[in-house]
Amino acid sequence: MAFKGLRFTLNGEVREIAWSSFLLSEADELRRFTGWSRNEWIDALFDDHPDAIRFAWWLGNKRNGTPIEGKISDIDFDLGEFEVDAVEEPDEAPVKGAEGSDLPTGPPAE
């Protein structure tokens, strides 16, 4: 499985972010608010650090087109209602070579 992104759920509302995209402006905001790099943020997020969770919800809403007004530090909710999950995508099936392959390599048998 390949890591694709993160899914945040709060009171039934779901926000997903793709890991392949992280704007410099988002990285700057993360560094300003927490002092962390993206990888440090992920570690803190799975350790239930409040600032990591605040930033996650802020970022998820920003990317969902529902930006949160005000300061990130003002975000407050019941930690027990928040869930974070890694979103993975299946690895592509390996393509077998001609030897030992189930794929046809010549004209159909008659």
PAZAKE-536172 format. One record per residue: residue in three letters; residue number from 1; y, z, x of N, C-alpha, C, CB in turn. Coordinates in steps of 0.2 Angstrom, whole numbers, padded with zeros to 4 digits, always signed. Each point is the difference from the previous one (the first is absolute). Glycine has a CB too. Layout:
+------+-----+-------+-------+-------+-------+-------+-------+-------+-------+-------+-------+-------+-------+
: type : seq :   n.v :   n.w :   n.u :  ca.v :  ca.w :  ca.u :   c.v :   c.w :   c.u :  cb.v :  cb.w :  cb.u :
+------+-----+-------+-------+-------+-------+-------+-------+-------+-------+-------+-------+-------+-------+
:  ALA : NUM :     Y :     Z :     X :     Y :     Z :     X :     Y :     Z :     X :     Y :     Z :     X :
...
+------+-----+-------+-------+-------+-------+-------+-------+-------+-------+-------+-------+-------+-------+
This chain:
+------+-----+-------+-------+-------+-------+-------+-------+-------+-------+-------+-------+-------+-------+
: type : seq :   n.v :   n.w :   n.u :  ca.v :  ca.w :  ca.u :   c.v :   c.w :   c.u :  cb.v :  cb.w :  cb.u :
+------+-----+-------+-------+-------+-------+-------+-------+-------+-------+-------+-------+-------+-------+
:  MET :   1 : -0006 : +0000 : +0004 : +0006 : +0000 : -0004 : +0006 : +0000 : +0004 : -0006 : +0006 : -0009 :
:  ALA :   2 : +0011 : -0010 : +0007 : +0006 : +0000 : +0004 : +0006 : +0004 : -0004 : -0003 : -0012 : +0005 :
:  PHE :   3 : +0007 : +0015 : -0001 : +0005 : +0004 : -0004 : +0006 : -0005 : -0002 : -0003 : +0010 : +0007 :
:  LYS :   4 : +0004 : -0009 : -0013 : +0005 : -0005 : -0004 : +0007 : +0004 : -0001 : -0010 : -0007 : -0005 :
:  GLY :   5 : +0010 : +0013 : +0003 : +0006 : +0003 : -0002 : -0002 : +0007 : -0003 : +0006 : -0011 : -0002 :
:  LEU :   6 : -0001 : +0014 : -0001 : +0000 : +0006 : -0003 : +0001 : +0000 : -0008 : +0004 : +0005 : +0011 :
:  ARG :   7 : -0007 : -0001 : -0015 : +0001 : +0001 : -0007 : +0002 : +0007 : -0001 : -0008 : -0009 : -0003 :
:  PHE :   8 : +0014 : +0010 : +0000 : +0003 : +0006 : -0002 : +0000 : +0001 : -0008 : +0007 : +0001 : +0010 :
:  THR :   9 : -0010 : +0005 : -0012 : +0000 : +0001 : -0008 : +0003 : +0006 : -0001 : -0010 : -0006 : -0001 :
:  LEU :  10 : +0015 : +0006 : -0004 : +0004 : +0006 : -0002 : +0000 : +0000 : -0007 : +0007 : +0001 : +0010 :
:  ASN :  11 : -0010 : +0004 : -0014 : +0000 : +0001 : -0007 : -0002 : -0007 : -0003 : +0009 : +0009 : +0001 :
:  GLY :  12 : -0014 : -0012 : +0001 : -0002 : -0006 : -0002 : +0003 : -0007 : +0002 : -0003 : +0007 : -0010 :
:  GLU :  13 : +0009 : -0006 : +0013 : +0004 : -0006 : +0003 : -0003 : -0002 : +0006 : +0010 : +0004 : -0006 :
:  VAL :  14 : -0011 : -0010 : +0007 : -0003 : -0002 : +0007 : +0005 : -0005 : +0003 : -0012 : +0001 : -0005 :
:  ARG :  15 : +0012 : +0000 : +0012 : +0004 : -0004 : +0004 : -0004 : -0001 : +0006 : +0011 : +0005 : -0003 :
:  GLU :  16 : -0011 : -0012 : +0005 : -0004 : -0002 : +0006 : +0005 : -0003 : +0005 : -0011 : -0002 : -0007 :
:  ILE :  17 : +0009 : +0003 : +0014 : +0004 : -0003 : +0005 : -0005 : -0004 : +0004 : +0009 : +0009 : +0000 :
:  ALA :  18 : -0008 : -0015 : +0003 : -0004 : -0003 : +0004 : +0002 : +0002 : +0007 : +0000 : -0010 : -0007 :
:  TRP :  19 : -0005 : +0011 : +0011 : +0001 : +0002 : +0007 : +0002 : -0005 : +0005 : -0009 : +0008 : -0002 :
:  SER :  20 : +0008 : -0014 : +0000 : +0002 : -0006 : +0004 : +0007 : -0001 : +0000 : -0010 : -0005 : -0003 :
:  SER :  21 : +0014 : +0008 : -0002 : +0007 : -0001 : +0000 : +0004 : +0007 : +0001 : -0002 : -0010 : -0008 :
:  PHE :  22 : +0006 : +0011 : +0013 : +0004 : +0006 : +0001 : +0006 : -0002 : +0003 : -0010 : +0007 : +0001 :
:  LEU :  23 : +0016 : -0008 : -0005 : +0006 : -0002 : +0002 : +0003 : +0004 : +0005 : +0002 : -0005 : -0011 :
:  LEU :  24 : +0002 : +0003 : +0016 : +0004 : +0004 : +0004 : +0004 : +0005 : -0003 : +0000 : -0010 : +0008 :
:  SER :  25 : +0003 : +0008 : -0014 : +0004 : +0005 : -0003 : -0004 : +0005 : -0003 : +0008 : -0009 : -0003 :
:  GLU :  26 : -0014 : +0008 : +0001 : -0004 : +0005 : -0003 : -0002 : +0005 : +0006 : -0005 : -0008 : -0009 :
:  ALA :  27 : +0003 : +0005 : +0015 : -0001 : +0004 : +0006 : +0006 : +0004 : +0002 : -0009 : -0009 : +0004 :
:  ASP :  28 : +0015 : +0006 : -0004 : +0006 : +0004 : +0001 : +0000 : +0006 : -0005 : +0006 : -0010 : +0005 :
:  GLU :  29 : -0007 : +0009 : -0011 : +0001 : +0005 : -0005 : -0005 : +0006 : +0001 : +0005 : -0009 : -0008 :
:  LEU :  30 : -0011 : +0007 : +0010 : -0005 : +0004 : +0001 : +0001 : +0005 : +0006 : -0008 : -0008 : -0004 :
:  ARG :  31 : +0011 : +0005 : +0009 : +0002 : +0003 : +0007 : +0006 : +0005 : -0002 : -0004 : -0010 : +0007 :
:  ARG :  32 : +0009 : +0008 : -0011 : +0005 : +0004 : -0001 : -0002 : +0006 : -0004 : +0008 : -0010 : +0000 :
:  PHE :  33 : -0012 : +0009 : -0005 : -0002 : +0005 : -0005 : -0005 : +0005 : +0003 : +0002 : -0008 : -0009 :
:  THR :  34 : -0007 : +0005 : +0013 : -0005 : +0005 : +0002 : -0001 : +0000 : +0008 : -0006 : -0003 : -0010 :
:  GLY :  35 : +0009 : -0001 : +0014 : -0001 : +0000 : +0007 : -0006 : -0003 : +0002 : +0007 : +0010 : +0000 :
:  TRP :  36 : -0011 : -0013 : -0005 : -0007 : -0003 : +0002 : +0000 : -0007 : +0001 : -0005 : +0010 : -0006 :
:  SER :  37 : +0000 : -0012 : +0009 : -0002 : -0007 : +0000 : -0004 : -0002 : -0006 : +0000 : -0001 : +0013 :
:  ARG :  38 : -0002 : -0005 : -0014 : -0004 : -0002 : -0006 : -0007 : +0004 : +0000 : +0006 : -0011 : -0001 :
:  ASN :  39 : -0009 : +0011 : +0007 : -0007 : +0003 : +0001 : +0001 : +0007 : -0001 : -0004 : -0009 : +0008 :
:  GLU :  40 : +0009 : +0012 : -0005 : +0001 : +0008 : -0001 : +0001 : +0001 : -0007 : +0005 : +0001 : +0011 :
:  TRP :  41 : -0002 : -0005 : -0015 : +0001 : +0001 : -0007 : -0006 : +0000 : -0004 : +0011 : -0005 : +0001 :
:  ILE :  42 : -0015 : +0000 : +0001 : -0007 : -0001 : -0004 : -0004 : +0007 : +0001 : +0000 : -0013 : +0002 :
:  ASP :  43 : +0000 : +0015 : +0005 : -0004 : +0006 : +0001 : +0003 : +0006 : -0004 : -0002 : -0004 : +0012 :
:  ALA :  44 : +0008 : +0005 : -0012 : +0004 : +0005 : -0004 : -0002 : -0001 : -0008 : +0009 : +0001 : +0009 :
:  LEU :  45 : -0009 : -0007 : -0011 : -0001 : -0001 : -0007 : -0007 : +0002 : -0002 : +0008 : -0010 : +0001 :
:  PHE :  46 : -0013 : +0009 : +0003 : -0007 : +0002 : -0002 : -0001 : +0008 : +0002 : -0004 : -0012 : +0002 :
:  ASP :  47 : +0009 : +0015 : +0001 : +0000 : +0007 : +0001 : +0004 : +0004 : -0006 : -0001 : -0002 : +0013 :
:  ASP :  48 : +0004 : -0002 : -0018 : +0004 : +0002 : -0005 : +0006 : +0003 : +0002 : -0010 : +0003 : -0006 :
:  HIS :  49 : +0013 : -0005 : +0011 : +0007 : +0002 : +0002 : +0005 : -0002 : -0005 : -0003 : -0001 : +0012 :
:  PRO :  50 : +0007 : +0005 : -0014 : +0005 : -0001 : -0006 : +0005 : -0006 : +0002 : -0001 : +0012 : -0003 :
:  ASP :  51 : +0003 : -0012 : +0009 : +0005 : -0006 : +0002 : -0004 : -0006 : +0000 : +0007 : +0008 : +0007 :
:  ALA :  52 : -0013 : -0008 : -0005 : -0004 : -0007 : +0000 : -0001 : -0002 : -0007 : -0005 : +0003 : +0011 :
:  ILE :  53 : +0004 : +0002 : -0015 : -0001 : -0002 : -0007 : +0006 : -0003 : -0004 : -0009 : +0009 : +0000 :
:  ARG :  54 : +0015 : -0005 : +0002 : +0006 : -0002 : -0003 : +0002 : -0008 : +0002 : +0004 : +0012 : +0000 :
:  PHE :  55 : -0005 : -0013 : +0007 : +0001 : -0007 : +0002 : -0005 : -0005 : -0003 : +0004 : +0005 : +0011 :
:  ALA :  56 : -0010 : -0003 : -0012 : -0005 : -0005 : -0003 : +0002 : -0002 : -0007 : -0009 : +0006 : +0007 :
:  TRP :  57 : +0011 : -0001 : -0011 : +0002 : -0001 : -0007 : +0006 : -0004 : +0000 : -0005 : +0010 : -0004 :
:  TRP :  58 : +0010 : -0009 : +0008 : +0006 : -0003 : +0001 : -0001 : -0008 : +0002 : +0006 : +0011 : +0003 :
:  LEU :  59 : -0010 : -0012 : +0002 : -0002 : -0006 : +0002 : -0004 : -0004 : -0005 : +0000 : +0004 : +0012 :
:  GLY :  60 : -0005 : -0001 : -0015 : -0004 : -0003 : -0006 : +0005 : -0003 : -0005 : -0010 : +0007 : +0003 :
:  ASN :  61 : +0015 : -0003 : -0005 : +0004 : -0002 : -0005 : +0005 : -0005 : +0002 : -0001 : +0011 : -0005 :
:  LYS :  62 : +0003 : -0011 : +0011 : +0005 : -0005 : +0002 : -0004 : -0007 : +0000 : +0006 : +0009 : +0008 :
:  ARG :  63 : -0012 : -0009 : -0005 : -0004 : -0006 : +0000 : -0002 : -0002 : -0007 : -0004 : +0003 : +0011 :
:  ASN :  64 : +0004 : +0001 : -0016 : -0002 : -0001 : -0007 : +0006 : -0003 : -0004 : -0009 : +0009 : +0001 :
:  GLY :  65 : +0015 : -0009 : +0002 : +0005 : -0002 : -0004 : +0003 : +0005 : -0004 : -0004 : -0011 : +0000 :
:  THR :  66 : +0002 : +0018 : +0001 : +0003 : +0005 : -0004 : +0003 : +0006 : +0005 : -0009 : -0003 : -0009 :
:  PRO :  67 : +0014 : +0001 : +0013 : +0002 : +0004 : +0005 : +0003 : +0007 : -0003 : +0003 : -0010 : +0007 :
:  ILE :  68 : -0005 : +0015 : -0003 : +0003 : +0007 : -0002 : +0007 : +0001 : +0002 : -0012 : +0004 : +0001 :
:  GLU :  69 : +0016 : -0002 : -0005 : +0007 : +0001 : +0001 : +0000 : +0007 : +0004 : +0004 : -0007 : -0010 :
:  GLY :  70 : +0001 : +0008 : +0014 : +0002 : +0006 : +0004 : -0004 : +0001 : +0006 : +0001 : +0005 : -0011 :
:  LYS :  71 : -0001 : +0001 : +0014 : -0003 : +0001 : +0007 : -0008 : +0001 : -0001 : +0011 : +0005 : +0004 :
:  ILE :  72 : -0014 : -0008 : +0001 : -0008 : +0001 : +0000 : -0001 : +0008 : +0000 : -0002 : -0011 : +0007 :
:  SER :  73 : +0006 : +0015 : -0004 : -0001 : +0007 : +0000 : +0000 : +0003 : -0006 : +0004 : +0000 : +0011 :
:  ASP :  74 : -0001 : -0003 : -0016 : +0001 : +0003 : -0007 : -0006 : -0002 : -0004 : +0012 : -0001 : +0001 :
:  ILE :  75 : -0017 : -0003 : +0001 : -0006 : -0001 : -0004 : -0004 : +0006 : +0000 : +0000 : -0012 : +0003 :
:  ASP :  76 : -0002 : +0014 : -0010 : -0004 : +0006 : -0001 : -0005 : -0001 : -0005 : +0010 : +0007 : +0004 :
:  PHE :  77 : -0016 : -0005 : -0003 : -0005 : -0001 : -0006 : -0006 : +0005 : +0002 : +0004 : -0012 : -0003 :
:  ASP :  78 : -0008 : +0013 : -0001 : -0006 : +0004 : +0001 : -0005 : -0004 : +0005 : +0001 : +0005 : -0012 :
:  LEU :  79 : -0002 : -0002 : +0017 : -0004 : -0003 : +0005 : -0007 : -0001 : -0002 : +0006 : +0006 : +0008 :
:  GLY :  80 : -0009 : -0002 : -0013 : -0006 : -0001 : -0003 : -0001 : -0006 : -0004 : -0001 : +0012 : +0000 :
:  GLU :  81 : +0007 : -0015 : -0002 : +0000 : -0006 : -0004 : +0000 : -0006 : +0004 : +0005 : +0006 : -0009 :
:  PHE :  82 : -0005 : -0005 : +0016 : +0001 : -0006 : +0004 : -0006 : -0002 : +0004 : +0012 : +0003 : +0001 :
:  GLU :  83 : -0014 : -0009 : -0001 : -0006 : -0002 : +0003 : +0001 : -0006 : +0005 : -0007 : +0004 : -0010 :
:  VAL :  84 : +0004 : -0004 : +0016 : +0001 : -0006 : +0004 : -0007 : -0002 : +0002 : +0011 : +0004 : +0005 :
:  ASP :  85 : -0012 : -0011 : -0005 : -0006 : -0003 : +0002 : +0001 : -0006 : +0004 : -0005 : +0004 : -0011 :
:  ALA :  86 : +0001 : -0005 : +0016 : +0000 : -0006 : +0004 : -0003 : -0005 : -0004 : -0001 : +0006 : +0011 :
:  VAL :  87 : +0004 : -0012 : -0011 : -0002 : -0006 : -0003 : -0004 : -0004 : +0005 : +0009 : +0000 : -0009 :
:  GLU :  88 : -0015 : -0002 : +0008 : -0004 : -0004 : +0005 : -0002 : -0007 : -0004 : -0004 : +0011 : +0007 :
:  GLU :  89 : +0003 : -0016 : -0003 : -0002 : -0006 : -0002 : -0007 : -0001 : +0004 : +0012 : -0005 : -0003 :
:  PRO :  90 : -0017 : +0002 : -0001 : -0006 : -0001 : +0004 : +0001 : -0005 : +0005 : -0006 : +0002 : -0010 :
:  ASP :  91 : +0002 : -0001 : +0016 : +0000 : -0005 : +0005 : -0004 : -0006 : -0002 : +0000 : +0009 : +0008 :
:  GLU :  92 : +0003 : -0015 : -0005 : -0003 : -0006 : -0002 : -0007 : +0000 : +0003 : +0011 : -0006 : +0000 :
:  ALA :  93 : -0016 : +0003 : -0004 : -0007 : -0001 : +0002 : +0000 : -0005 : +0006 : -0004 : +0002 : -0012 :
:  PRO :  94 : +0000 : +0000 : +0017 : +0000 : -0004 : +0006 : -0004 : -0006 : -0002 : +0000 : +0010 : +0008 :
:  VAL :  95 : +0002 : -0016 : -0005 : -0003 : -0006 : -0001 : -0005 : -0001 : +0005 : +0011 : -0005 : -0004 :
:  LYS :  96 : -0017 : +0003 : +0002 : -0006 : +0000 : +0004 : +0001 : -0007 : +0004 : -0008 : +0007 : -0007 :
:  GLY :  97 : +0005 : -0008 : +0013 : +0000 : -0006 : +0003 : -0006 : -0004 : -0002 : +0005 : +0005 : +0010 :
:  ALA :  98 : -0006 : -0011 : -0008 : -0006 : -0004 : -0002 : -0007 : +0003 : +0001 : +0008 : -0010 : +0002 :
:  GLU :  99 : -0009 : +0013 : +0004 : -0006 : +0003 : +0001 : -0001 : +0006 : -0004 : +0000 : -0004 : +0011 :
:  GLY : 100 : -0005 : +0004 : -0015 : -0002 : +0006 : -0004 : +0005 : +0001 : -0007 : -0004 : +0006 : +0010 :
:  SER : 101 : +0007 : -0012 : -0011 : +0005 : +0000 : -0006 : -0004 : -0002 : -0006 : +0010 : -0003 : +0008 :
:  ASP : 102 : -0007 : +0005 : -0014 : -0002 : -0002 : -0006 : +0004 : -0006 : -0002 : -0003 : +0012 : -0003 :
:  LEU : 103 : +0008 : -0014 : +0007 : +0004 : -0005 : -0002 : -0003 : -0007 : +0002 : +0010 : +0007 : +0001 :
:  PRO : 104 : -0009 : -0012 : -0005 : -0003 : -0006 : +0001 : +0003 : -0003 : +0007 : -0003 : -0002 : -0012 :
:  THR : 105 : -0001 : -0001 : +0016 : +0003 : -0003 : +0006 : -0002 : -0008 : +0000 : -0001 : +0011 : +0006 :
:  GLY : 106 : -0002 : -0013 : -0011 : -0002 : -0007 : +0001 : -0001 : -0003 : -0007 : -0006 : +0002 : +0010 :
:  PRO : 107 : +0004 : -0008 : -0011 : -0001 : -0003 : -0007 : -0005 : +0004 : -0004 : +0003 : -0011 : +0005 :
:  PRO : 108 : -0003 : +0011 : -0012 : -0004 : +0003 : -0004 : -0007 : -0002 : +0001 : +0009 : +0002 : -0008 :
:  ALA : 109 : -0014 : +0003 : +0008 : -0007 : -0002 : +0000 : -0002 : -0004 : -0006 : -0002 : +0010 : +0008 :
:  GLU : 110 : -0003 : -0015 : -0007 : -0002 : -0004 : -0005 : -0007 : +0003 : -0002 : +0007 : -0010 : +0003 :
+------+-----+-------+-------+-------+-------+-------+-------+-------+-------+-------+-------+-------+-------+
